[in-house]
Amino acid sequence: SRLEEQLVYILNMSCLGSVHPLLPQICCNIAQEFNVEVKVESRAADVWTWSRLQNSCNFRGCEVLVVDTEGYDAQILRSLIEHCRWYQNDWP
């Protein structure tokens, strides 16, 4: 259903440090269209370094790295570079 699609969309939205800019309007649209009040809570998320990711998932390097991290892409890449300074064979 359309309501379910909208709720799943909200569930999969992410934003670090603040409310996603589209969230208030989407909640307002849902209230008007379906007469449902949506209450959203923030969730804490772990922040992992590249080293932690590799060690936890037991992999070395990668062929393709796709990064979409709400503006934190450069920090992810810095973490990867720092890891690879110590572990030269892990370069993607």
Distance bins in CASP14 RR format, pairs under 12 A and 6 or more apart:
PFRMAT RR
TARGET T0000
AUTHOR 0000-0000-0000
RMODE 2
METHOD distances of the structure
MODEL  1
1 7 0 0 0 0 1 0 0 0 0 0 0
1 8 0 0 0 0 0 1 0 0 0 0 0
1 30 0 0 0 0 0 1 0 0 0 0 0
1 33 0 0 0 0 0 1 0 0 0 0 0
1 34 0 0 0 0 1 0 0 0 0 0 0
1 36 0 0 0 0 0 1 0 0 0 0 0
2 8 0 0 0 0 0 1 0 0 0 0 0
2 9 0 0 0 0 0 1 0 0 0 0 0
2 29 0 0 0 0 0 1 0 0 0 0 0
2 30 0 0 0 0 1 0 0 0 0 0 0
2 33 1 0 0 1 0 0 0 0 0 0 0
2 34 0 0 0 0 1 0 0 0 0 0 0
2 36 0 0 0 0 0 1 0 0 0 0 0
3 9 0 0 0 0 0 1 0 0 0 0 0
3 10 0 0 0 0 0 1 0 0 0 0 0
3 26 0 0 0 0 0 1 0 0 0 0 0
3 29 0 0 0 0 0 1 0 0 0 0 0
3 30 1 0 0 1 0 0 0 0 0 0 0
3 31 0 0 0 0 0 1 0 0 0 0 0
3 33 1 0 0 1 0 0 0 0 0 0 0
3 34 1 0 1 0 0 0 0 0 0 0 0
3 35 0 0 0 0 0 1 0 0 0 0 0
3 36 1 0 0 1 0 0 0 0 0 0 0
3 38 0 0 0 0 1 0 0 0 0 0 0
4 10 0 0 0 0 0 1 0 0 0 0 0
4 11 0 0 0 0 0 1 0 0 0 0 0
4 30 0 0 0 0 0 1 0 0 0 0 0
4 34 0 0 0 0 0 1 0 0 0 0 0
4 36 0 0 0 0 0 1 0 0 0 0 0
5 11 0 0 0 0 0 1 0 0 0 0 0
5 12 0 0 0 0 0 1 0 0 0 0 0
5 26 0 0 0 0 0 1 0 0 0 0 0
5 29 0 0 0 0 0 1 0 0 0 0 0
5 30 0 0 0 0 0 1 0 0 0 0 0
5 33 0 0 0 0 0 1 0 0 0 0 0
5 34 0 0 0 0 0 1 0 0 0 0 0
6 12 0 0 0 0 0 1 0 0 0 0 0
6 13 0 0 0 0 0 1 0 0 0 0 0
6 22 0 0 0 0 0 1 0 0 0 0 0
6 23 0 0 0 0 0 1 0 0 0 0 0
6 25 0 0 0 0 0 1 0 0 0 0 0
6 26 1 0 0 1 0 0 0 0 0 0 0
6 27 0 0 0 0 1 0 0 0 0 0 0
6 28 0 0 0 0 0 1 0 0 0 0 0
6 29 1 0 0 1 0 0 0 0 0 0 0
6 30 1 0 1 0 0 0 0 0 0 0 0
6 31 0 0 0 0 0 1 0 0 0 0 0
6 32 0 0 0 0 0 1 0 0 0 0 0
6 33 0 0 0 0 1 0 0 0 0 0 0
6 34 0 0 0 0 1 0 0 0 0 0 0
6 36 0 0 0 0 1 0 0 0 0 0 0
6 38 0 0 0 0 1 0 0 0 0 0 0
7 13 0 0 0 0 0 1 0 0 0 0 0
7 26 0 0 0 0 1 0 0 0 0 0 0
7 27 0 0 0 0 0 1 0 0 0 0 0
7 29 0 0 0 0 0 1 0 0 0 0 0
7 30 1 0 0 1 0 0 0 0 0 0 0
7 34 0 0 0 0 1 0 0 0 0 0 0
7 36 0 0 0 0 1 0 0 0 0 0 0
7 38 1 0 0 1 0 0 0 0 0 0 0
7 39 0 0 0 0 0 1 0 0 0 0 0
7 40 0 0 0 0 0 1 0 0 0 0 0
8 26 0 0 0 0 0 1 0 0 0 0 0
8 30 0 0 0 0 0 1 0 0 0 0 0
9 20 0 0 0 0 0 1 0 0 0 0 0
9 22 0 0 0 0 1 0 0 0 0 0 0
9 23 0 0 0 0 0 1 0 0 0 0 0
9 26 1 0 0 1 0 0 0 0 0 0 0
9 27 0 0 0 0 0 1 0 0 0 0 0
9 29 0 0 0 0 0 1 0 0 0 0 0
9 30 0 0 0 0 1 0 0 0 0 0 0
9 38 0 0 0 0 0 1 0 0 0 0 0
9 40 0 0 0 0 0 1 0 0 0 0 0
10 19 0 0 0 0 0 1 0 0 0 0 0
10 20 0 0 0 0 1 0 0 0 0 0 0
10 22 0 0 0 0 1 0 0 0 0 0 0
10 23 1 0 0 1 0 0 0 0 0 0 0
10 24 0 0 0 0 0 1 0 0 0 0 0
10 25 0 0 0 0 0 1 0 0 0 0 0
10 26 1 0 0 1 0 0 0 0 0 0 0
10 27 1 0 0 1 0 0 0 0 0 0 0
10 28 0 0 0 0 0 1 0 0 0 0 0
10 29 0 0 0 0 0 1 0 0 0 0 0
10 30 0 0 0 0 1 0 0 0 0 0 0
10 36 0 0 0 0 0 1 0 0 0 0 0
10 38 1 0 0 1 0 0 0 0 0 0 0
10 39 0 0 0 0 0 1 0 0 0 0 0
10 40 1 0 0 1 0 0 0 0 0 0 0
10 41 0 0 0 0 0 1 0 0 0 0 0
11 20 0 0 0 0 0 1 0 0 0 0 0
11 23 0 0 0 0 0 1 0 0 0 0 0
11 26 0 0 0 0 0 1 0 0 0 0 0
11 38 0 0 0 0 0 1 0 0 0 0 0
11 40 0 0 0 0 1 0 0 0 0 0 0
11 41 0 0 0 0 0 1 0 0 0 0 0
11 43 0 0 0 0 1 0 0 0 0 0 0
12 20 0 0 0 0 0 1 0 0 0 0 0
12 22 0 0 0 0 0 1 0 0 0 0 0
12 23 0 0 0 0 0 1 0 0 0 0 0
12 26 0 0 0 0 0 1 0 0 0 0 0
12 43 0 0 0 0 0 1 0 0 0 0 0
13 19 0 0 0 0 1 0 0 0 0 0 0
13 20 1 0 1 0 0 0 0 0 0 0 0
13 21 0 0 0 0 1 0 0 0 0 0 0
13 22 1 0 0 1 0 0 0 0 0 0 0
13 23 1 0 0 1 0 0 0 0 0 0 0
13 24 0 0 0 0 0 1 0 0 0 0 0
13 25 0 0 0 0 0 1 0 0 0 0 0
13 26 0 0 0 0 1 0 0 0 0 0 0
13 27 0 0 0 0 0 1 0 0 0 0 0
13 38 0 0 0 0 0 1 0 0 0 0 0
13 40 0 0 0 0 1 0 0 0 0 0 0
13 42 0 0 0 0 0 1 0 0 0 0 0
13 43 0 0 0 0 0 1 0 0 0 0 0
13 70 0 0 0 0 1 0 0 0 0 0 0
14 20 1 0 0 1 0 0 0 0 0 0 0
14 22 0 0 0 0 0 1 0 0 0 0 0
14 23 0 0 0 0 0 1 0 0 0 0 0
14 40 0 0 0 0 0 1 0 0 0 0 0
14 42 0 0 0 0 0 1 0 0 0 0 0
14 43 0 0 0 0 1 0 0 0 0 0 0
14 45 0 0 0 0 1 0 0 0 0 0 0
14 68 0 0 0 0 1 0 0 0 0 0 0
14 69 0 0 0 0 1 0 0 0 0 0 0
14 70 1 0 1 0 0 0 0 0 0 0 0
14 71 0 0 0 0 0 1 0 0 0 0 0
14 72 0 0 0 0 0 1 0 0 0 0 0
15 21 1 0 0 1 0 0 0 0 0 0 0
15 22 0 0 0 0 1 0 0 0 0 0 0
15 23 1 0 0 1 0 0 0 0 0 0 0
15 40 0 0 0 0 0 1 0 0 0 0 0
15 42 0 0 0 0 1 0 0 0 0 0 0
15 43 0 0 0 0 0 1 0 0 0 0 0
15 45 0 0 0 0 0 1 0 0 0 0 0
15 69 0 0 0 0 0 1 0 0 0 0 0
15 70 1 0 1 0 0 0 0 0 0 0 0
15 71 0 0 0 0 1 0 0 0 0 0 0
15 72 0 0 0 0 0 1 0 0 0 0 0
16 42 0 0 0 0 0 1 0 0 0 0 0
16 43 0 0 0 0 0 1 0 0 0 0 0
16 44 0 0 0 0 0 1 0 0 0 0 0
16 45 0 0 0 0 1 0 0 0 0 0 0
16 47 0 0 0 0 1 0 0 0 0 0 0
16 69 0 0 0 0 1 0 0 0 0 0 0
16 70 1 0 1 0 0 0 0 0 0 0 0
16 71 1 0 0 1 0 0 0 0 0 0 0
16 72 1 0 0 1 0 0 0 0 0 0 0
16 75 0 0 0 0 0 1 0 0 0 0 0
17 42 0 0 0 0 1 0 0 0 0 0 0
17 43 0 0 0 0 0 1 0 0 0 0 0
17 44 0 0 0 0 0 1 0 0 0 0 0
17 45 0 0 0 0 0 1 0 0 0 0 0
17 70 0 0 0 0 1 0 0 0 0 0 0
17 71 0 0 0 0 0 1 0 0 0 0 0
17 72 0 0 0 0 0 1 0 0 0 0 0
18 24 0 0 0 0 0 1 0 0 0 0 0
18 42 0 0 0 0 1 0 0 0 0 0 0
18 70 0 0 0 0 0 1 0 0 0 0 0
19 25 0 0 0 0 0 1 0 0 0 0 0
19 26 0 0 0 0 0 1 0 0 0 0 0
19 27 0 0 0 0 0 1 0 0 0 0 0
19 40 0 0 0 0 1 0 0 0 0 0 0
19 41 0 0 0 0 0 1 0 0 0 0 0
19 42 0 0 0 0 1 0 0 0 0 0 0
20 26 0 0 0 0 1 0 0 0 0 0 0
20 27 0 0 0 0 0 1 0 0 0 0 0
20 40 0 0 0 0 1 0 0 0 0 0 0
20 42 0 0 0 0 0 1 0 0 0 0 0
20 70 0 0 0 0 1 0 0 0 0 0 0
21 70 0 0 0 0 0 1 0 0 0 0 0
22 28 0 0 0 0 0 1 0 0 0 0 0
22 29 0 0 0 0 0 1 0 0 0 0 0
22 40 0 0 0 0 0 1 0 0 0 0 0
23 29 0 0 0 0 0 1 0 0 0 0 0
23 30 0 0 0 0 0 1 0 0 0 0 0
23 38 0 0 0 0 1 0 0 0 0 0 0
23 39 0 0 0 0 0 1 0 0 0 0 0
23 40 1 0 0 1 0 0 0 0 0 0 0
23 41 0 0 0 0 0 1 0 0 0 0 0
23 42 0 0 0 0 0 1 0 0 0 0 0
24 30 0 0 0 0 0 1 0 0 0 0 0
24 31 0 0 0 0 0 1 0 0 0 0 0
24 38 0 0 0 0 0 1 0 0 0 0 0
24 40 0 0 0 0 1 0 0 0 0 0 0
25 31 0 0 0 0 0 1 0 0 0 0 0
25 32 0 0 0 0 0 1 0 0 0 0 0
25 38 0 0 0 0 0 1 0 0 0 0 0
26 32 0 0 0 0 0 1 0 0 0 0 0
26 33 0 0 0 0 0 1 0 0 0 0 0
26 34 0 0 0 0 0 1 0 0 0 0 0
26 36 0 0 0 0 0 1 0 0 0 0 0
26 38 1 0 0 1 0 0 0 0 0 0 0
26 40 0 0 0 0 1 0 0 0 0 0 0
27 33 0 0 0 0 0 1 0 0 0 0 0
27 34 0 0 0 0 0 1 0 0 0 0 0
27 36 0 0 0 0 1 0 0 0 0 0 0
27 37 1 0 0 1 0 0 0 0 0 0 0
27 38 1 0 1 0 0 0 0 0 0 0 0
27 39 0 0 0 0 1 0 0 0 0 0 0
27 40 1 0 0 1 0 0 0 0 0 0 0
28 34 0 0 0 0 0 1 0 0 0 0 0
28 36 0 0 0 0 0 1 0 0 0 0 0
28 37 0 0 0 0 0 1 0 0 0 0 0
28 38 0 0 0 0 1 0 0 0 0 0 0
29 35 0 0 0 0 0 1 0 0 0 0 0
29 36 0 0 0 0 0 1 0 0 0 0 0
29 38 0 0 0 0 1 0 0 0 0 0 0
30 36 1 0 1 0 0 0 0 0 0 0 0
30 37 0 0 0 0 1 0 0 0 0 0 0
30 38 1 0 1 0 0 0 0 0 0 0 0
30 39 0 0 0 0 0 1 0 0 0 0 0
30 40 0 0 0 0 0 1 0 0 0 0 0
31 37 1 0 1 0 0 0 0 0 0 0 0
31 38 1 0 0 1 0 0 0 0 0 0 0
31 39 0 0 0 0 0 1 0 0 0 0 0
32 38 0 0 0 0 0 1 0 0 0 0 0
45 69 0 0 0 0 0 1 0 0 0 0 0
45 70 0 0 0 0 0 1 0 0 0 0 0
45 72 0 0 0 0 0 1 0 0 0 0 0
46 52 0 0 0 0 1 0 0 0 0 0 0
46 53 0 0 0 0 0 1 0 0 0 0 0
46 56 0 0 0 0 0 1 0 0 0 0 0
47 53 0 0 0 0 0 1 0 0 0 0 0
47 69 0 0 0 0 1 0 0 0 0 0 0
47 70 0 0 0 0 0 1 0 0 0 0 0
47 72 0 0 0 0 1 0 0 0 0 0 0
47 75 0 0 0 0 1 0 0 0 0 0 0
47 76 0 0 0 0 1 0 0 0 0 0 0
47 79 0 0 0 0 1 0 0 0 0 0 0
48 54 0 0 0 0 1 0 0 0 0 0 0
48 55 0 0 0 0 1 0 0 0 0 0 0
48 56 1 0 0 1 0 0 0 0 0 0 0
48 57 0 0 0 0 1 0 0 0 0 0 0
48 69 0 0 0 0 0 1 0 0 0 0 0
48 72 0 0 0 0 0 1 0 0 0 0 0
48 75 0 0 0 0 0 1 0 0 0 0 0
48 76 0 0 0 0 1 0 0 0 0 0 0
48 79 0 0 0 0 1 0 0 0 0 0 0
48 80 0 0 0 0 0 1 0 0 0 0 0
48 83 0 0 0 0 0 1 0 0 0 0 0
49 55 0 0 0 0 1 0 0 0 0 0 0
49 56 0 0 0 0 0 1 0 0 0 0 0
49 75 0 0 0 0 1 0 0 0 0 0 0
49 76 0 0 0 0 1 0 0 0 0 0 0
49 77 0 0 0 0 0 1 0 0 0 0 0
49 78 0 0 0 0 1 0 0 0 0 0 0
49 79 1 0 1 0 0 0 0 0 0 0 0
49 80 0 0 0 0 1 0 0 0 0 0 0
49 81 0 0 0 0 0 1 0 0 0 0 0
49 82 1 0 0 1 0 0 0 0 0 0 0
49 83 1 0 0 1 0 0 0 0 0 0 0
49 84 0 0 0 0 0 1 0 0 0 0 0
49 86 0 0 0 0 0 1 0 0 0 0 0
50 56 0 0 0 0 0 1 0 0 0 0 0
50 57 0 0 0 0 0 1 0 0 0 0 0
50 59 0 0 0 0 0 1 0 0 0 0 0
50 60 0 0 0 0 0 1 0 0 0 0 0
50 61 0 0 0 0 1 0 0 0 0 0 0
50 62 0 0 0 0 0 1 0 0 0 0 0
50 65 0 0 0 0 1 0 0 0 0 0 0
50 67 0 0 0 0 0 1 0 0 0 0 0
50 75 0 0 0 0 0 1 0 0 0 0 0
50 76 1 0 0 1 0 0 0 0 0 0 0
50 77 0 0 0 0 1 0 0 0 0 0 0
50 78 0 0 0 0 1 0 0 0 0 0 0
50 79 1 0 1 0 0 0 0 0 0 0 0
50 80 1 0 1 0 0 0 0 0 0 0 0
50 81 0 0 0 0 1 0 0 0 0 0 0
50 82 1 0 0 1 0 0 0 0 0 0 0
50 83 1 0 1 0 0 0 0 0 0 0 0
50 84 1 0 0 1 0 0 0 0 0 0 0
50 85 0 0 0 0 0 1 0 0 0 0 0
50 86 0 0 0 0 0 1 0 0 0 0 0
50 87 0 0 0 0 1 0 0 0 0 0 0
50 90 0 0 0 0 1 0 0 0 0 0 0
50 91 0 0 0 0 0 1 0 0 0 0 0
50 92 0 0 0 0 1 0 0 0 0 0 0
51 57 0 0 0 0 0 1 0 0 0 0 0
51 59 0 0 0 0 0 1 0 0 0 0 0
51 60 0 0 0 0 0 1 0 0 0 0 0
51 61 0 0 0 0 0 1 0 0 0 0 0
51 79 1 0 0 1 0 0 0 0 0 0 0
51 80 0 0 0 0 1 0 0 0 0 0 0
51 81 0 0 0 0 0 1 0 0 0 0 0
51 82 1 0 0 1 0 0 0 0 0 0 0
51 83 1 0 1 0 0 0 0 0 0 0 0
51 84 0 0 0 0 1 0 0 0 0 0 0
51 85 0 0 0 0 0 1 0 0 0 0 0
51 86 0 0 0 0 1 0 0 0 0 0 0
51 87 0 0 0 0 1 0 0 0 0 0 0
51 90 0 0 0 0 1 0 0 0 0 0 0
52 58 0 0 0 0 0 1 0 0 0 0 0
52 76 0 0 0 0 0 1 0 0 0 0 0
52 79 0 0 0 0 1 0 0 0 0 0 0
52 80 0 0 0 0 0 1 0 0 0 0 0
52 82 0 0 0 0 0 1 0 0 0 0 0
52 83 0 0 0 0 1 0 0 0 0 0 0
53 59 0 0 0 0 1 0 0 0 0 0 0
53 60 0 0 0 0 0 1 0 0 0 0 0
53 61 0 0 0 0 0 1 0 0 0 0 0
53 62 0 0 0 0 0 1 0 0 0 0 0
53 65 0 0 0 0 0 1 0 0 0 0 0
53 76 0 0 0 0 1 0 0 0 0 0 0
53 79 0 0 0 0 1 0 0 0 0 0 0
53 80 0 0 0 0 1 0 0 0 0 0 0
53 83 0 0 0 0 1 0 0 0 0 0 0
53 90 0 0 0 0 0 1 0 0 0 0 0
54 60 1 0 0 1 0 0 0 0 0 0 0
54 61 1 0 0 1 0 0 0 0 0 0 0
54 62 0 0 0 0 1 0 0 0 0 0 0
54 65 0 0 0 0 0 1 0 0 0 0 0
54 79 0 0 0 0 0 1 0 0 0 0 0
54 80 0 0 0 0 1 0 0 0 0 0 0
54 83 1 0 0 1 0 0 0 0 0 0 0
54 84 0 0 0 0 1 0 0 0 0 0 0
54 86 0 0 0 0 0 1 0 0 0 0 0
54 87 0 0 0 0 1 0 0 0 0 0 0
54 89 0 0 0 0 0 1 0 0 0 0 0
54 90 1 0 0 1 0 0 0 0 0 0 0
54 91 0 0 0 0 0 1 0 0 0 0 0
54 92 0 0 0 0 0 1 0 0 0 0 0
55 83 0 0 0 0 1 0 0 0 0 0 0
55 87 0 0 0 0 0 1 0 0 0 0 0
55 90 0 0 0 0 0 1 0 0 0 0 0
59 65 0 0 0 0 0 1 0 0 0 0 0
59 87 0 0 0 0 0 1 0 0 0 0 0
59 90 0 0 0 0 1 0 0 0 0 0 0
59 92 0 0 0 0 0 1 0 0 0 0 0
60 83 0 0 0 0 0 1 0 0 0 0 0
60 84 0 0 0 0 0 1 0 0 0 0 0
60 87 1 0 0 1 0 0 0 0 0 0 0
60 88 0 0 0 0 0 1 0 0 0 0 0
60 89 1 0 0 1 0 0 0 0 0 0 0
60 90 1 0 1 0 0 0 0 0 0 0 0
60 91 0 0 0 0 1 0 0 0 0 0 0
60 92 0 0 0 0 1 0 0 0 0 0 0
61 80 0 0 0 0 1 0 0 0 0 0 0
61 83 0 0 0 0 1 0 0 0 0 0 0
61 84 0 0 0 0 1 0 0 0 0 0 0
61 87 0 0 0 0 1 0 0 0 0 0 0
61 88 0 0 0 0 0 1 0 0 0 0 0
61 89 0 0 0 0 1 0 0 0 0 0 0
61 90 1 0 1 0 0 0 0 0 0 0 0
61 91 1 0 0 1 0 0 0 0 0 0 0
61 92 1 0 1 0 0 0 0 0 0 0 0
62 80 0 0 0 0 1 0 0 0 0 0 0
62 83 0 0 0 0 0 1 0 0 0 0 0
62 84 0 0 0 0 0 1 0 0 0 0 0
62 90 0 0 0 0 1 0 0 0 0 0 0
62 91 0 0 0 0 1 0 0 0 0 0 0
62 92 1 0 1 0 0 0 0 0 0 0 0
63 91 0 0 0 0 0 1 0 0 0 0 0
63 92 1 0 0 1 0 0 0 0 0 0 0
64 92 1 0 0 1 0 0 0 0 0 0 0
65 73 0 0 0 0 0 1 0 0 0 0 0
65 76 0 0 0 0 1 0 0 0 0 0 0
65 77 0 0 0 0 1 0 0 0 0 0 0
65 79 0 0 0 0 0 1 0 0 0 0 0
65 80 1 0 0 1 0 0 0 0 0 0 0
65 81 0 0 0 0 0 1 0 0 0 0 0
65 84 0 0 0 0 0 1 0 0 0 0 0
65 90 0 0 0 0 0 1 0 0 0 0 0
65 91 0 0 0 0 0 1 0 0 0 0 0
65 92 1 0 1 0 0 0 0 0 0 0 0
66 73 0 0 0 0 0 1 0 0 0 0 0
66 76 0 0 0 0 0 1 0 0 0 0 0
66 92 0 0 0 0 0 1 0 0 0 0 0
67 73 1 0 1 0 0 0 0 0 0 0 0
67 74 0 0 0 0 1 0 0 0 0 0 0
67 75 0 0 0 0 1 0 0 0 0 0 0
67 76 1 0 1 0 0 0 0 0 0 0 0
67 77 1 0 0 1 0 0 0 0 0 0 0
67 78 0 0 0 0 0 1 0 0 0 0 0
67 79 0 0 0 0 0 1 0 0 0 0 0
67 80 0 0 0 0 1 0 0 0 0 0 0
67 92 0 0 0 0 0 1 0 0 0 0 0
68 76 0 0 0 0 1 0 0 0 0 0 0
69 75 1 0 0 1 0 0 0 0 0 0 0
69 76 1 0 1 0 0 0 0 0 0 0 0
69 77 0 0 0 0 1 0 0 0 0 0 0
69 79 0 0 0 0 0 1 0 0 0 0 0
70 76 0 0 0 0 0 1 0 0 0 0 0
71 77 0 0 0 0 0 1 0 0 0 0 0
72 78 0 0 0 0 1 0 0 0 0 0 0
72 79 0 0 0 0 1 0 0 0 0 0 0
73 79 0 0 0 0 0 1 0 0 0 0 0
73 80 0 0 0 0 0 1 0 0 0 0 0
74 80 0 0 0 0 0 1 0 0 0 0 0
74 81 0 0 0 0 0 1 0 0 0 0 0
75 81 0 0 0 0 0 1 0 0 0 0 0
75 82 0 0 0 0 0 1 0 0 0 0 0
76 82 0 0 0 0 0 1 0 0 0 0 0
76 83 0 0 0 0 0 1 0 0 0 0 0
77 83 0 0 0 0 0 1 0 0 0 0 0
77 84 0 0 0 0 0 1 0 0 0 0 0
77 92 0 0 0 0 0 1 0 0 0 0 0
78 84 0 0 0 0 0 1 0 0 0 0 0
78 85 0 0 0 0 0 1 0 0 0 0 0
79 85 0 0 0 0 0 1 0 0 0 0 0
79 86 0 0 0 0 0 1 0 0 0 0 0
80 86 0 0 0 0 0 1 0 0 0 0 0
80 87 0 0 0 0 0 1 0 0 0 0 0
80 90 0 0 0 0 1 0 0 0 0 0 0
80 91 0 0 0 0 1 0 0 0 0 0 0
80 92 1 0 0 1 0 0 0 0 0 0 0
81 87 0 0 0 0 0 1 0 0 0 0 0
81 88 0 0 0 0 0 1 0 0 0 0 0
81 90 0 0 0 0 0 1 0 0 0 0 0
81 91 0 0 0 0 1 0 0 0 0 0 0
81 92 0 0 0 0 0 1 0 0 0 0 0
82 90 0 0 0 0 0 1 0 0 0 0 0
83 89 0 0 0 0 0 1 0 0 0 0 0
83 90 1 0 0 1 0 0 0 0 0 0 0
83 91 0 0 0 0 1 0 0 0 0 0 0
83 92 0 0 0 0 0 1 0 0 0 0 0
84 90 1 0 1 0 0 0 0 0 0 0 0
84 91 1 0 1 0 0 0 0 0 0 0 0
84 92 0 0 0 0 1 0 0 0 0 0 0
85 91 0 0 0 0 1 0 0 0 0 0 0
END
